[in-house]
Amino acid sequence: MSTTSRKITAVIRWGISAWVFAAIATQIWSEVVNDAFYPEKYFSYFTIQSSLINIVAFAVGGWLAWTRVQDTRLFTIVRVSVFSYAIVTGVVYNLLLRNIPSEGYEPPAWCNESTHVWVPIVIVLEWLFASGRISLRLRAMWWALLYPLGWVAFTVVRGMITGWWPYPFLEPDGPNGVGGVVAYICGIAAFMAFNAFIALLIARVWARLRSQPLHP
């Protein structure tokens, strides 16, 4: 594996981190100056939280790519999770949320399109072509569900207490009822696990092509 390819991977990862940071920072600033920023709601959205994960993960991933020949096992687990979240973010937004009218002030459109469309696409492409990945056993896909399930638990408890829900499909009093909410949660969780499985499978294929060992 060439040092040059790892350096390129590092620069790409840092670029992704900076891009997401710029989108989130611009969004927050525009809402603050327009007196429309409510942090207790803003930071409750899955997209925002996963974007913050992206900022840190790709900043650290860039450093790993710059200083190491291969990524670590822990980073690979995080990176697989990020891959899964990116696909879910893009699909759920474009299928369920894009046409829902916004309430109140709308930040610059490029911020929303970046975090929901373009960044997810780039994250998937980075996983497909980045150098230095290691191959993990397929059971590692379950780590990708740890954070989302925690987020769902927190969101449901908070929603029952406050009556505020970040996404319409999570509202038990909505047109789909409690059954619909459970169906959405189970469906999205299964989709996340499938995405993580695909990410690990991709890494395995590349590892076999390069005769690399399988990590536990």
Secondary structure by P-SEA (a helix, b strand, c coil): ccaaaaaaaaaaaaaaaaaaaaaaaaaaaaaaaacccccccccccaaaaaaaaaaaaaaaaaaaaaccccccaaaaaaaaaaaaaaaaaaaaaaccccccccccccccaaaaaaaccaaaaaaaaaaaccccccccccccccccaaaaaaaaaaaaaaaaaccccccccccccccccaaaaaaaaaaaaaaaaaaaaaaaaaaaaaaaaacccccc
